[in-house]
Amino acid sequence: MTGYAHPESLATPQWLAEHLHDDNVRIVEVVWGDSPDFGQPGYDQGHISGALAWEFARDPQTPGPPGDVVDGEAMQELLSRSGVGPETIVVVYSGLGNLLATFAFWLLKVYGHDNVRLLDGDKRKWLDEGRPTSTVAPAVAPMPYPAPTPNWRLRARYDEVLASLGEANTLLVDTRSPEMFAGQDTAGAVHGGHIPGAVNLAAYREVQPDGSLGAWRVPTVNMDGTFKSHEELLALVRELGITPERDIITYCVRGGLSTHAWFALTQLLGYPSVREYDRSWAEWGNRDDVPVESINA
């Protein structure tokens, strides 16, 4: 972790193993749907001992479509029933390359909970290292949590993105696959392509034999899922013109890939002005009143 701007935002598997039973540490596995790898069944089959399950589409977000991030009252209730107080260290992780966990990390930061860490390497690395798991969902006592004050400077809405188009100092970072960026894959939206002027910090989708999503391979991590070094990350993003003096807006399909990039830019590289457009292509690609660019095959 040498050179990272905020190394305290990462928890190594070794650190978590040493603090697994600390009273001031709460572990959360973010799950999504019924996937045996990264959904509720995967949690039920084995999770880090003491970890709670947050459902990606229900706990940090309101049920969709179209869905949105939860409001302050719902976040307060979620943290309270999860046994999280203002000083609790929350360690988040997920399958799917930690994409679900980085969304939860970002939203906790939006609502002012700074004591949050992301498990480096996601659930897969914990399992690959043979560390202990449990099939028992922990019972936790609710904790009082004060009403959070959101920091909306970490978030961009579509009208703000629209207003930023053509601004020389603003750069949009599209973190989807090259096929989605080009418009060959619409990602389930009405329109395919990308927001005008965006650069593509491309991720690659791996599918299962049945055609379902198996994994996303993002360029910011090593083969074992841990983040690349500060020097490697800096070289990667600078090649695309993603520099710290610019106002950066990240987006993807629905907030997983882009919050992963947001995490790398803000927590590891220390970029001062990065906003996450969490509604992303699920919103932009389904509107008829916003511009779209595509690349002809």
N, C-alpha and C positions, 0 to 999 in steps of 0.2 A: 504493500500500500504506500510505499515511499513516493512522495511527490504529489499525492492526491490533495486537492484543496480541502476536502472534509473527510479524512479517513474514518472519522467517528460515525459516518453515515453507513458504513459497511460493518457487518459482523461476519467474521470468518467462522467456518464450522467449529474450529478449535475454541474460539472465544465463546461461542454459544454453548458448546459442551461444558465449558468451565463455569458458565453462569446459568445453566439449565434450570436450577432450582432456586435461584435468587428471588426473594420476595418482590423486588422492584422490577422484575423482568416479566413481560407478557409476550408470548409467542403466538403469531397468527399465520395460519395457512390460508391463502386466498384461493378459493376453488371456483370452478365455473361449470355448471351443468352436470351432466351425468357421464362425463368422460372417465374411463378407468385410469387415465394417467394424470389428468389435472382437474378433475371434477370431484364431486362429493364421494363417489365410489373410491377414488384414489386415496382420499383422506381416510375413509372408513377402513381401508385395507392396511393402512399404516401411515402415521404421521409422527412428527417429532414430539416426543413426550411433553405433555403440557400444552400443546398447541390447540388453539381454538380454530374453528372454520368460519371464515367470512365468505359468503356467496357474492362473487363479483357483480352479478347482475341485480342483486337485491340489497346488499348491505352498504357498500360505498356509493351505490347508485340507486335511483328509483327504477322500479320495473318498467321496461319499455315494451314496444316502441312508443315514443322515441327515446324515453329514458333521459335522465340527467343526473348530475351528482346530487347527493342528498343535501338537504339544507342543514343549517347549524343545529337545529333542534334534533334532527334525526342523527346527526353525528354525535351530539352530546349523549343521546340515548344509547347509541352503539358502543361508545367508549365506556359508558357507565356499566352496562350489562356485561361488558367484556372484562370487567375488573381492572379497568385502566384509570388511574388518577393522573393529575397533571405532571407528576414527577416519574411516572412509570416509563421504563424503557420498553418500547414496543418493537419487537423484531418481526418483520414480515418476510414471508417467502411464498413461493408457489411453484408449481410445475410450469411447463410451457415457457422455459427460459426466463422465469421471474417476471414475465410481462404483466401478469395480474397483480403481482406484489408491488411493482413500481407504480402502478396506478394508485394503490392504497397508500404507498409512501408519499406520493405527490399530494394526494388529498389530505392526508394528515398534516402535511406542511402547510397546505392552503388554510386549514383550520387551526393553525398555530401550535400543533403538538410537535415540538422540536426533538423530543426524545424518541426518535424513531430510527431504526437501522434496517438495512436490507441484507439478507443472508447471501453472501457472495457465493455464486455457483448454483443457486436455487436448490430445490429439493433433491434433484438428481445427484448433486455432489455429496450431500449428506448421506444418501443411500449408497452411493458408490464407495464411500469411505467406511461403510459397514457400521455406521453409528446407530444407536438404539432408536427404535420407533415404538409406537403404541397404537392400539386399536380402540382405546378408551377415550371418549371425549371428556375433557376435564370439567368438573363443576367449579365455577368461580363465584365468589361473592361480589355483587355489584359494588361499585365505588362511586362516590359523588364526583361529578366532573362539572366544572363551571361552563357556562354558556360560551362557546368559542367565538372569537372574532375573526372572520375570514380575511385572508390576504388575497384579494382578487387580482393583484398584480402578477400572480403566478399563472393566471388563466387568461385565455383569449376566447372571445365569443365571435361568432361568424361576422357580425357587423364590424367588429374591430379588425378582423382579418381583411375584410373587404376594404375598409378604409386604409389599410396599410399597403395595398397594392400600388406599386410604382414608387413607394418611398425608398430612396436610395440606401438608407441605413437599416432597413428592415429586411430580413432574410427568412423565407419560409423553408422549413426542412421537412420534406416528405420522407417518412421512414418505411413506406410500404415496398413491395416487390417491384422490380423493373417493369413487369407486365402490368401491374396496377398503375404505376406512374405513367406508362405509355398510353393507357386506355384500352389495352387488349383484354384486361380483366377488370370488370366494373366493381368487384368486391361486393356484389349484391345491390349496388345502387342503380339508379336510373341512368346516370351518366358515368362514363369512364374518362380517365385522364388525371390531371393534377391541377392544383391551384396555380394560376399564372405566376411565373418567376421563381417557383420553388426549385430547390435542388434535391436530388434523391440520395439519401443515406440509406442505401438499399438493403433490405432484408430478403431472405430467401425462404420460401415455404416448403416444408417437407410433408408429404401426404402418406397416409397409411394405405395398405393394399385395397381397402374398401373405399378409398377416396377421401376419407375424413382427414382433418388436420392432425398431423403428427407432431410437428415442431416448427418453430421459426428459428432460423439461423441469422443472428444479427451480427454486424461487423465489429461491434464494440467489445465482444467477449472472445475468450480463448475456447479451445475445443472442450474443456471441462466446464464451461459455463461461467468461469470467473472473468472479471473484467481485465482487459488488457492494461498494460502499464500506462502511466501518464504520458510518456513520450509517444507511445504508439497511438493512443487516443488523439493526442494533439495533432500528430501528422495526418491521421485519417480525416479529421474534420477540416483542418486547414486546407487540405487538397480540394475540398469542395467550396472553399471560401467562407466557411463557418468560423468566424473570428470573434474574439471577445468584445470588440468595440461595437459590434452590430447588435441590433435588437432582433432576437431570434424567436420564431414561432414554430413549434414542432406539431406535427399532426400525422395521423395514420388512418386506420379504418374506424376504430372506436376507442382509442386511447391507450392501448397496451404497448405497442412498439414505440409510440411517440413519447410516452412517459419514461420508457427505458432510455431513450435518447436524452430526454430532459434530465434524468438522473445523472447520466454520464457528463453532460455539459455543465450542470450546476454543482453537483456534489463532488465530482472527481476532477473536473477541469477548472471549476470556480468561475464560470462565465456569469457575469453579473445581471444580464437582462435576457432571460429566457422564459417565454410563456408557452403554456401547453394549450393547444386547441383540442380539447378532449372530445368534443362532438365530432370532429374530424370528418372523414369522407362519408360516414353514415349520415351526416347532415348535409355537408356541402354537395356531395354527389347526388342528392335527392332534391335539390332546389333547382328551380328554373330561372331564378333571378340573380344568379352569380356566374361569373365567367369561369370557363374550364379550358385548359389546354390539353392536347393529346399529341402523341408522336405517331406519325404514319408508319405502318410496318413496311 
